[in-house]
Amino acid sequence: MARHADNREQFRPNGHDNDNFLLTTVVGSYPKPKWLNRSKELADDESSKFDDDDLAEAYDDAARVITHEHENSGLDTVVDGEMRREEMVEYFAHRIPGYEFNGPVKVWGHNYFDKPSVASEVEYDEPWLVDEFEFTSDVAEKPVKVPITGPYTLARWSFNEAYDTEEELAYDLADLVNTEVEKLVEAGARYVQIDEPALATTPDDHAIVGECLERIVDGIDDEVRIGLHVCYGDYSRIYPELNDYPIDEFDVELCNGGYEQIDVFTDPEFEPDLALGVVDVHTAEVESVEEIKENIKEGLKVVPPEKLTVSPDCGVKLLPREVAYRKMENMVTAAREVEAELDDGEIDVAGLRRSPAGSQA
């Protein structure tokens, strides 16, 4: 079941102007500075004097810059933009004993993915993200969220050469993620997001994802906010089953589809908090504050304000950096204006809420 933990208010900024509070965040990835990409090229060039220590400094500099960029936009919780990550499965596979790499695989068009193989039983060796979290926490003045690729996606998007089933592999990986989350919590993390994009492509496996989540949260204090991010799928195939997931927040992409699926989450009642994508990460057009305010109201059809989180649809790494920043900035402004309008009674929340039939309540 949803955790129903009272862990949201810890992210309300000190001196917040409004009584209502819509938590603002990002999913994770952010455009990398061009000089960081150039630094990686130099580090790979044997004729260059730019070495691994220089590259490590470049990663730190980029993480520092993007963390501050997130804070400058006004976000309540920030990440480092995943500056050290190139691909969401490959990054973790390099850190998990049992995985190996055999070269890139063509996935669509002319795009290649360095798809890893699970050659032996997976194990936990050293922390994956603790150093990064501690670095970002030292840089940031706002609370830091930690996105982690989920065990189901790590299993589905790899070649399985060691386990009888992908399900068994996913459960072993979930136990490893649990260990990592424990270490992050010991380091001070209070907001962890599990990314499971593979669920959108294989929704019939929702029970496997649910069991993975049970393993991940085992022993994790209720003060730690656990989110689940899923994108680009037919959500009717995992709802209402996701109400049984042990999560505080379900982060969903709906802006790109014009909120055509919003009514999916109205019958039966949506139980976790809703993190709603309110800007489209697939277009370089920057949504106006007024447009984003209307998108936020779509979320109020499903949950009351105290259960609504506002975010982009997904990671914004493929957008031009200036566009990504302006989307975030407008998103935060829109959230604060909606809060003020809620305080003043200008938004009829009861009138927005959907009845089980999908009609206006």
C-alpha positions as CSV (number, residue, x, y, z in Angstrom):
1,M,0.0,0.0,0.0
2,A,1.0,3.6,-0.4
3,R,3.2,4.6,2.5
4,H,1.0,7.6,3.5
5,A,4.0,9.0,5.4
6,D,4.0,12.7,6.5
7,N,7.3,13.5,4.9
8,R,6.4,16.3,2.5
9,E,6.5,19.3,4.7
10,Q,10.2,19.0,5.3
11,F,10.7,20.3,1.8
12,R,8.7,23.5,2.4
13,P,11.1,26.4,2.2
14,N,11.6,28.5,5.3
15,G,9.6,31.7,5.1
16,H,7.4,30.3,2.3
17,D,5.0,33.1,1.3
18,N,1.8,30.9,0.9
19,D,-0.2,28.7,3.2
20,N,-0.6,26.2,0.3
21,F,2.6,24.4,-0.8
22,L,3.0,22.7,-4.2
23,L,6.4,20.9,-4.0
24,T,8.5,21.7,-7.1
25,T,11.2,19.4,-8.3
26,V,12.8,17.9,-11.4
27,V,13.0,14.3,-12.6
28,G,16.7,14.2,-12.9
29,S,18.8,14.8,-16.0
30,Y,19.7,18.3,-17.3
31,P,21.6,19.6,-20.4
32,K,25.4,19.3,-19.9
33,P,27.6,22.4,-20.3
34,K,29.4,22.2,-23.7
35,W,32.7,22.4,-22.0
36,L,32.0,19.3,-20.0
37,N,31.5,17.3,-23.2
38,R,34.8,18.8,-24.5
39,S,36.5,17.8,-21.3
40,K,35.5,14.2,-21.8
41,E,36.8,14.3,-25.4
42,L,40.1,15.6,-24.1
43,A,40.4,13.0,-21.4
44,D,39.9,10.3,-24.1
45,D,42.6,11.8,-26.3
46,E,45.9,10.1,-25.6
47,S,47.8,13.0,-27.1
48,S,46.1,15.4,-24.6
49,K,47.6,16.4,-21.3
50,F,44.1,16.5,-19.9
51,D,43.9,13.5,-17.5
52,D,41.4,11.7,-15.3
53,D,42.0,14.1,-12.4
54,D,41.2,17.1,-14.7
55,L,38.0,15.3,-15.8
56,A,37.0,14.6,-12.2
57,E,37.4,18.4,-11.5
58,A,35.3,19.2,-14.6
59,Y,32.5,16.9,-13.4
60,D,32.6,18.6,-10.0
61,D,32.5,22.0,-11.6
62,A,29.5,21.0,-13.8
63,A,27.6,19.5,-10.9
64,R,28.2,22.7,-8.9
65,V,27.0,24.9,-11.7
66,I,23.9,23.0,-12.5
67,T,22.9,22.5,-8.8
68,H,23.1,26.3,-8.5
69,E,21.1,26.7,-11.7
70,H,18.4,24.6,-10.2
71,E,18.4,26.6,-7.1
72,N,18.3,29.9,-9.0
73,S,15.2,28.8,-10.8
74,G,13.5,28.5,-7.5
75,L,13.0,24.8,-7.2
76,D,12.3,23.4,-3.7
77,T,14.4,20.3,-4.3
78,V,17.3,20.0,-6.6
79,V,19.7,17.4,-8.2
80,D,23.0,17.9,-9.9
81,G,21.5,17.3,-13.3
82,E,23.1,13.9,-13.5
83,M,26.3,15.5,-14.8
84,R,28.3,12.3,-14.2
85,R,25.8,10.0,-15.9
86,E,25.6,9.4,-19.7
87,E,22.9,6.6,-19.8
88,M,20.6,5.5,-17.0
89,V,21.4,1.7,-17.1
90,E,25.0,1.8,-18.2
91,Y,26.0,4.1,-15.3
92,F,24.8,1.7,-12.7
93,A,25.9,-1.5,-14.5
94,H,29.5,-0.2,-14.3
95,R,29.1,-0.2,-10.6
96,I,27.5,-3.6,-10.0
97,P,29.7,-6.7,-10.0
98,G,28.1,-9.3,-12.2
99,Y,27.6,-7.0,-15.2
100,E,29.9,-6.8,-18.2
101,F,30.0,-4.9,-21.4
102,N,30.5,-6.4,-24.9
103,G,30.0,-3.3,-27.2
104,P,27.2,-1.1,-28.4
105,V,23.9,-2.5,-29.7
106,K,21.7,-0.7,-32.3
107,V,18.4,0.2,-30.7
108,W,16.6,2.5,-33.2
109,G,17.6,4.3,-36.3
110,H,21.3,5.1,-36.1
111,N,21.3,5.2,-32.3
112,Y,23.4,2.8,-30.3
113,F,23.2,1.8,-26.7
114,D,26.1,0.1,-24.7
115,K,23.7,-2.6,-23.5
116,P,25.3,-4.5,-20.6
117,S,25.1,-8.3,-19.9
118,V,24.5,-9.9,-16.6
119,A,27.2,-12.6,-16.7
120,S,27.1,-13.7,-13.1
121,E,25.1,-13.2,-9.9
122,V,24.9,-9.4,-9.2
123,E,26.5,-8.1,-6.0
124,Y,26.9,-4.9,-4.0
125,D,30.5,-3.8,-3.8
126,E,30.9,-0.1,-3.1
127,P,28.3,2.8,-2.8
128,W,27.1,4.0,-6.2
129,L,25.9,7.5,-5.4
130,V,26.8,8.4,-1.9
131,D,29.9,10.5,-2.9
132,E,27.8,12.4,-5.5
133,F,25.0,13.0,-3.0
134,E,27.4,14.3,-0.4
135,F,29.1,16.6,-2.9
136,T,25.8,18.0,-4.1
137,S,24.5,18.4,-0.6
138,D,27.6,20.4,0.3
139,V,27.0,22.6,-2.7
140,A,23.2,23.1,-2.4
141,E,21.2,25.2,0.1
142,K,18.0,23.3,-0.9
143,P,17.2,19.7,-0.2
144,V,18.7,17.2,-2.7
145,K,16.7,14.5,-4.4
146,V,18.5,11.3,-5.6
147,P,17.2,9.6,-8.7
148,I,18.2,5.9,-9.0
149,T,17.5,3.6,-12.0
150,G,15.1,1.0,-10.7
151,P,15.9,-2.8,-10.6
152,Y,13.2,-3.8,-13.0
153,T,14.6,-1.4,-15.7
154,L,18.2,-2.5,-14.9
155,A,17.0,-6.1,-15.5
156,R,14.8,-5.6,-18.6
157,W,17.3,-3.4,-20.4
158,S,20.2,-5.8,-20.0
159,F,21.1,-9.2,-21.5
160,N,20.4,-11.8,-18.9
161,E,23.0,-14.6,-19.1
162,A,23.1,-15.6,-15.5
163,Y,19.6,-16.0,-14.1
164,D,16.8,-18.4,-15.0
165,T,14.3,-15.4,-15.3
166,E,14.5,-11.7,-15.5
167,E,12.2,-11.6,-12.4
168,E,14.8,-13.3,-10.3
169,L,17.4,-10.9,-11.5
170,A,15.1,-7.9,-10.8
171,Y,14.6,-9.1,-7.2
172,D,18.3,-9.5,-6.6
173,L,18.9,-6.0,-8.0
174,A,16.1,-4.6,-5.8
175,D,18.0,-5.9,-2.8
176,L,21.1,-4.1,-4.0
177,V,19.1,-0.9,-4.5
178,N,17.8,-1.3,-0.9
179,T,21.4,-1.4,0.4
180,E,22.3,1.7,-1.6
181,V,19.2,3.6,-0.3
182,E,20.2,2.7,3.2
183,K,23.7,4.1,2.7
184,L,22.2,7.3,1.1
185,V,19.9,7.7,4.1
186,E,22.8,7.3,6.4
187,A,24.5,10.1,4.5
188,G,21.5,12.4,4.9
189,A,19.3,11.7,1.9
190,R,15.5,12.3,2.5
191,Y,14.1,12.2,-1.0
192,V,14.8,9.2,-3.3
193,Q,13.3,8.6,-6.7
194,I,13.2,5.2,-8.4
195,D,13.1,5.4,-12.2
196,E,11.3,2.6,-13.9
197,P,10.7,3.6,-17.6
198,A,10.7,-0.1,-18.6
199,L,7.3,-0.6,-16.8
200,A,5.7,1.6,-19.5
201,T,6.7,-0.9,-22.2
202,T,5.8,-4.1,-20.2
203,P,2.9,-3.0,-17.9
204,D,1.8,-6.6,-17.3
205,D,4.8,-6.9,-15.0
206,H,3.4,-4.4,-12.5
207,A,3.4,-7.0,-9.8
208,I,7.1,-7.6,-10.3
209,V,7.8,-3.9,-9.9
210,G,5.6,-3.8,-6.8
211,E,7.7,-6.6,-5.2
212,C,10.9,-4.8,-6.2
213,L,9.6,-1.7,-4.4
214,E,8.7,-3.7,-1.3
215,R,12.3,-4.9,-1.2
216,I,13.7,-1.4,-1.8
217,V,11.8,0.3,1.1
218,D,12.3,-2.6,3.5
219,G,13.8,-1.0,6.7
220,I,13.7,2.6,5.2
221,D,12.4,5.2,7.7
222,D,9.0,6.8,6.8
223,E,10.7,10.2,7.0
224,V,12.5,9.4,3.7
225,R,10.3,10.3,0.7
226,I,10.2,7.5,-1.9
227,G,9.0,8.4,-5.4
228,L,8.5,6.3,-8.5
229,H,8.9,7.8,-11.9
230,V,7.3,6.1,-15.0
231,C,7.0,7.7,-18.4
232,Y,5.3,7.3,-21.8
233,G,2.9,4.5,-21.4
234,D,-0.7,3.4,-21.2
235,Y,-1.3,4.1,-17.5
236,S,-4.7,2.3,-17.5
237,R,-2.7,-0.9,-17.6
238,I,-1.0,-0.2,-14.2
239,Y,-3.8,1.6,-12.5
240,P,-5.2,1.1,-9.9
241,E,-2.5,-1.5,-9.1
242,L,0.0,1.2,-8.5
243,N,-2.1,2.2,-5.4
244,D,-0.6,-0.9,-3.8
245,Y,3.0,0.2,-4.3
246,P,4.9,1.2,-1.1
247,I,5.7,4.7,-2.4
248,D,4.9,8.3,-1.2
249,E,4.8,9.8,-4.7
250,F,4.0,8.6,-8.3
251,D,5.7,10.8,-10.9
252,V,4.0,10.6,-14.3
253,E,4.4,12.1,-17.8
254,L,1.1,13.5,-19.1
255,C,1.9,16.9,-20.5
256,N,3.3,15.5,-23.7
257,G,-0.1,13.7,-24.3
258,G,-2.2,16.7,-23.5
259,Y,-3.5,15.1,-20.3
260,E,-5.7,12.7,-22.3
261,Q,-5.0,10.0,-19.6
262,I,-5.7,12.2,-16.5
263,D,-9.0,10.5,-15.8
264,V,-7.3,7.2,-15.5
265,F,-6.2,8.2,-12.0
266,T,-9.7,9.2,-10.7
267,D,-11.4,5.9,-10.3
268,P,-10.7,4.5,-7.8
269,E,-9.2,7.3,-5.7
270,F,-5.5,7.9,-6.2
271,E,-3.7,7.0,-3.1
272,P,0.0,8.3,-3.2
273,D,1.0,11.9,-3.8
274,L,0.9,12.8,-7.5
275,A,4.1,14.3,-9.1
276,L,2.7,15.7,-12.4
277,G,4.7,16.7,-15.4
278,V,3.5,20.2,-16.3
279,V,6.1,21.1,-19.0
280,D,6.9,19.1,-22.1
281,V,10.5,17.9,-22.4
282,H,10.1,17.1,-26.1
283,T,9.6,20.6,-27.4
284,A,11.9,23.6,-27.2
285,E,8.9,25.9,-26.9
286,V,8.9,27.4,-23.4
287,E,5.4,27.2,-21.9
288,S,4.0,30.4,-20.5
289,V,3.3,30.7,-16.8
290,E,-0.4,30.9,-17.6
291,E,-0.2,27.7,-19.6
292,I,1.6,25.9,-16.9
293,K,-0.9,27.0,-14.3
294,E,-3.6,25.4,-16.4
295,N,-1.5,22.2,-16.5
296,I,-1.1,22.3,-12.7
297,K,-4.9,22.4,-12.4
298,E,-5.1,19.1,-14.2
299,G,-3.3,17.6,-11.2
300,L,-5.9,19.1,-8.9
301,K,-8.5,17.0,-10.7
302,V,-6.8,13.9,-9.1
303,V,-5.4,15.0,-5.7
304,P,-5.8,18.0,-3.4
305,P,-3.0,20.6,-3.3
306,E,-1.3,19.0,-0.3
307,K,-0.7,15.9,-2.3
308,L,0.5,17.6,-5.6
309,T,4.1,17.8,-6.7
310,V,5.0,19.8,-9.8
311,S,7.8,18.7,-12.2
312,P,8.8,18.4,-15.9
313,D,7.4,15.4,-17.7
314,C,10.8,13.7,-17.6
315,G,14.5,14.5,-17.7
316,V,15.3,17.6,-19.7
317,K,18.8,16.7,-20.9
318,L,17.9,16.8,-24.6
319,L,16.7,20.4,-24.5
320,P,18.9,23.5,-25.1
321,R,20.2,24.5,-21.7
322,E,18.6,28.0,-21.8
323,V,15.2,26.4,-22.7
324,A,15.5,23.9,-19.9
325,Y,16.2,26.7,-17.4
326,R,13.3,28.9,-18.6
327,K,10.9,26.0,-18.4
328,M,11.9,25.3,-14.8
329,E,11.7,29.0,-13.9
330,N,8.2,29.4,-15.4
331,M,7.2,26.2,-13.7
332,V,8.2,27.5,-10.3
333,T,6.5,30.8,-10.9
334,A,3.3,29.1,-12.0
335,A,3.3,26.9,-8.9
336,R,3.7,29.8,-6.6
337,E,0.9,31.7,-8.3
338,V,-1.4,28.7,-8.1
339,E,-0.6,28.5,-4.3
340,A,-1.5,32.2,-3.9
341,E,-4.8,31.7,-5.8
342,L,-5.6,28.7,-3.7
343,D,-5.0,30.7,-0.5
344,D,-7.3,33.4,-1.8
345,G,-10.0,30.9,-2.7
346,E,-9.8,31.8,-6.4
347,I,-9.5,28.1,-7.4
348,D,-12.4,25.8,-6.7
349,V,-10.6,22.6,-5.9
350,A,-13.8,20.7,-5.2
351,G,-15.1,21.8,-8.6
352,L,-12.0,20.5,-10.3
353,R,-12.0,17.1,-8.6
354,R,-13.3,14.3,-10.8
355,S,-16.1,11.9,-9.9
356,P,-15.5,8.2,-10.5
357,A,-17.3,8.4,-13.8
358,G,-14.9,11.1,-15.0
359,S,-17.4,13.9,-14.9
360,Q,-17.1,17.0,-12.9
361,A,-17.7,16.3,-9.2
